[in-house]
C-alpha cells in the first residue's frame, strides 16, 4: 500500500496553505506557515520563482486536494472518474467522495489525532463499519453506516489516547453529517457531506479543468 512518508509540514509550505495535516501542532502555533522565516515554499531556489502559469495554478490546486486527503495520483484519478459519472457538479461530487473516505471519517469523528493516525487505525484493524472490520482507508461510507472503534481493549485504549491528545484542539470541528458518541466511540453517517464540510480553501473548478484537459 503506497503512502507518502516524507516531511509532513513541507507539504503545507509547498501549497502555501495550512493543509491541517497535524492539528495538534497547528494549535500550539508551531506550523511553519505561521513563522515568518519559514513562510515560503521549500527549496533553495524558491526566491527565483515568478508568476505561475495557468497550468501551474491548476496543478497546485489538484496537489492541494491530494495532500489534504493523503492520497496518491492513481487513487485521485479513480475518484475523479467516479465523480464524473455522478450527476451534478463534478468538483463538488469529487470533494464529497473524498470526504466519505473511511480514514477521513475516523479523523473527522476525532477518534485519531490526524489523518495519518486515522489511516493507521483503519489499517491495523481498530475500526468497524456496521459491525465488520474494515482495513481499507479508502472505503467509502454511506448514509446510515455506523463507524465504531473495535471493542477490544487495545483498540479502545488507542482511540481514547488519541482523543485525549485532541482535548482543547479546535480542529477538526464537529461535523453536521456525523452523529458522534464519544462515550461509545461510535459515529453514524446521518447525511452525505457537503461542500461546506471541506476544511481548507479549495477551488474545485480548477481541479476539474486540470483533470479534464
C-alpha positions as CSV (number, residue, x, y, z in Angstrom):
1,X,0.0,0.0,0.0
2,X,1.7,3.2,-1.2
3,X,1.8,6.3,1.0
4,X,3.8,9.5,1.5
5,X,6.4,9.1,4.2
6,X,8.3,12.4,3.8
7,X,8.2,15.5,5.9
8,X,4.5,16.4,6.5
9,X,4.7,20.2,7.1
10,X,6.8,20.6,3.9
11,X,3.6,19.8,2.0
12,X,1.7,22.7,3.6
13,X,4.6,25.0,2.9
14,X,4.7,23.9,-0.8
15,X,1.0,24.7,-1.2
16,X,1.1,27.9,0.8
17,X,-1.9,26.9,2.9
18,X,-2.3,25.0,6.1
19,X,-3.4,21.5,5.0
20,X,-4.3,20.6,8.6
21,X,-2.1,17.5,8.5
22,X,-1.1,18.0,12.1
23,X,-4.0,19.6,14.1
24,X,-2.1,19.4,17.4
25,X,0.9,21.2,16.1
26,X,-1.3,23.8,14.5
27,X,-2.9,24.5,17.8
28,X,0.5,25.1,19.5
29,X,1.5,27.7,16.9
30,X,4.3,25.5,15.5
31,X,3.0,25.4,12.0
32,X,5.9,26.8,9.8
33,X,3.4,28.9,7.8
34,X,2.8,31.0,11.0
35,X,6.6,31.7,11.3
36,X,8.0,34.5,9.1
37,X,11.3,32.7,8.5
38,X,9.5,29.6,7.2
39,X,6.5,31.1,5.5
40,X,7.7,30.3,1.9
41,X,7.8,27.2,-0.3
42,X,10.6,24.7,0.4
43,X,13.7,24.5,-1.8
44,X,16.8,26.6,-2.2
45,X,15.6,28.3,-5.4
46,X,12.2,29.4,-4.1
47,X,13.2,33.1,-4.4
48,X,13.6,32.7,-8.2
49,X,10.0,31.7,-8.8
50,X,8.0,34.2,-10.7
51,X,4.4,34.3,-11.7
52,X,2.8,30.9,-12.1
53,X,1.3,29.8,-15.4
54,X,-2.4,28.8,-15.7
55,X,-1.2,25.2,-15.8
56,X,0.8,25.6,-12.6
57,X,-2.1,27.2,-10.8
58,X,-4.4,24.3,-11.7
59,X,-1.7,21.7,-10.8
60,X,-1.2,23.3,-7.4
61,X,-4.9,23.2,-6.7
62,X,-5.0,19.5,-7.6
63,X,-1.9,18.8,-5.4
64,X,-3.6,20.6,-2.6
65,X,-6.6,18.3,-2.6
66,X,-4.5,15.2,-2.9
67,X,-2.2,16.2,0.0
68,X,-5.0,17.3,2.3
69,X,-6.7,13.9,2.0
70,X,-3.5,11.9,1.9
71,X,-4.0,10.1,-1.4
72,X,-1.7,9.4,-4.4
73,X,-2.3,10.1,-8.1
74,X,-3.8,6.8,-9.1
75,X,-6.3,6.9,-6.2
76,X,-7.2,10.5,-7.1
77,X,-7.8,9.7,-10.7
78,X,-10.1,6.9,-9.7
79,X,-12.1,9.2,-7.5
80,X,-12.3,11.8,-10.3
81,X,-13.6,9.3,-12.8
82,X,-16.2,8.3,-10.2
83,X,-17.2,12.0,-9.7
84,X,-17.5,12.5,-13.5
85,X,-20.1,9.7,-13.7
86,X,-22.2,11.3,-11.0
87,X,-24.9,13.8,-11.6
88,X,-24.4,17.5,-10.6
89,X,-21.2,19.5,-10.2
90,X,-18.2,17.3,-10.8
91,X,-15.9,19.3,-8.4
92,X,-18.4,19.1,-5.6
93,X,-19.0,15.4,-6.2
94,X,-15.2,14.8,-6.1
95,X,-14.9,16.5,-2.7
96,X,-17.9,14.7,-1.4
97,X,-16.4,11.3,-2.4
98,X,-13.1,12.3,-0.7
99,X,-15.0,13.3,2.5
100,X,-16.6,9.9,2.6
101,X,-13.3,8.0,2.8
102,X,-13.2,5.9,6.0
103,X,-9.9,7.4,7.2
104,X,-11.4,10.9,6.8
105,X,-14.5,9.8,8.8
106,X,-12.3,8.5,11.6
107,X,-10.4,11.7,11.6
108,X,-13.5,13.9,11.5
109,X,-15.0,11.9,14.4
110,X,-11.9,12.8,16.4
111,X,-11.0,9.1,17.0
112,X,-7.5,9.9,15.7
113,X,-5.2,12.9,16.1
114,X,-4.7,13.5,12.3
115,X,-5.3,11.6,9.1
116,X,-2.1,9.6,9.4
117,X,-3.3,8.3,12.8
118,X,-6.7,7.6,11.3
119,X,-5.2,5.7,8.4
120,X,-3.1,3.7,10.8
121,X,-6.1,2.9,13.0
122,X,-8.0,1.6,10.0
123,X,-5.1,-0.5,8.5
124,X,-4.4,-2.0,11.9
125,X,-7.9,-3.2,12.2
126,X,-9.1,-0.9,15.1
127,X,-12.2,0.3,13.2
128,X,-15.5,-1.5,12.4
129,X,-18.1,-0.4,9.9
130,X,-21.6,-1.8,10.6
131,X,-20.0,-4.3,13.0
132,X,-17.5,-5.7,10.5
133,X,-13.8,-5.0,10.4
134,X,-12.7,-2.8,7.5
135,X,-8.9,-2.3,7.0
136,X,-9.1,-0.2,3.8
137,X,-8.7,3.6,4.5
138,X,-10.3,4.3,1.1
139,X,-13.5,2.5,1.8
140,X,-16.4,4.9,1.1
141,X,-19.1,5.2,3.8
142,X,-22.8,5.6,3.0
143,X,-25.7,7.2,4.8
144,X,-26.7,5.1,7.8
145,X,-23.3,3.4,8.2
146,X,-22.1,3.1,11.8
147,X,-18.3,3.5,12.3
148,X,-17.1,2.2,15.6
149,X,-13.8,1.5,17.4
150,X,-13.3,-2.2,17.9
151,X,-14.4,-3.2,21.4
152,X,-11.2,-4.9,22.3
153,X,-9.1,-3.2,25.0
154,X,-6.1,-2.4,22.7
155,X,-8.3,-0.6,20.2
156,X,-10.3,1.3,22.8
157,X,-7.1,2.4,24.6
158,X,-5.6,3.7,21.3
159,X,-8.7,5.7,20.4
160,X,-9.1,7.2,23.8
161,X,-5.4,8.2,23.9
162,X,-5.8,9.9,20.6
163,X,-9.0,11.7,21.8
164,X,-7.1,12.9,24.9
165,X,-4.4,14.4,22.7
166,X,-7.2,16.4,20.9
167,X,-8.6,17.9,24.1
168,X,-8.5,21.7,23.6
169,X,-7.7,21.4,19.9
170,X,-10.3,23.1,17.7
171,X,-9.6,21.1,14.5
172,X,-11.4,19.1,13.2
173,X,-14.6,20.9,14.4
174,X,-17.9,18.9,15.0
175,X,-19.4,17.6,11.7
176,X,-23.1,18.1,11.0
177,X,-23.1,15.0,8.8
178,X,-21.8,12.7,11.6
179,X,-23.5,11.8,14.8
180,X,-20.7,11.0,17.2
181,X,-20.9,9.3,20.6
182,X,-17.5,9.9,22.3
183,X,-18.5,7.6,25.2
184,X,-19.2,4.6,23.0
185,X,-16.6,5.6,20.4
186,X,-19.1,5.4,17.6
187,X,-20.1,7.7,14.7
188,X,-23.1,7.3,12.4
189,X,-23.4,8.9,9.0
190,X,-26.7,10.8,9.1
191,X,-26.3,12.5,5.7
192,X,-23.8,12.9,2.9
193,X,-21.1,15.6,3.5
194,X,-21.5,18.9,1.6
195,X,-19.1,21.3,0.0
196,X,-19.0,23.3,3.2
197,X,-17.6,20.4,5.2
198,X,-14.2,20.7,3.5
199,X,-11.8,22.3,6.0
200,X,-9.4,24.1,3.6
201,X,-9.9,26.6,0.8
202,X,-10.2,24.8,-2.5
203,X,-11.2,26.0,-5.9
204,X,-12.6,22.7,-7.2
205,X,-13.3,24.0,-10.6
206,X,-9.6,24.5,-11.2
207,X,-9.1,20.8,-10.3
208,X,-11.8,19.7,-12.8
209,X,-10.2,21.9,-15.5
210,X,-6.8,20.3,-14.9
211,X,-8.0,16.7,-14.9
212,X,-10.3,17.3,-17.9
213,X,-7.7,18.7,-20.2
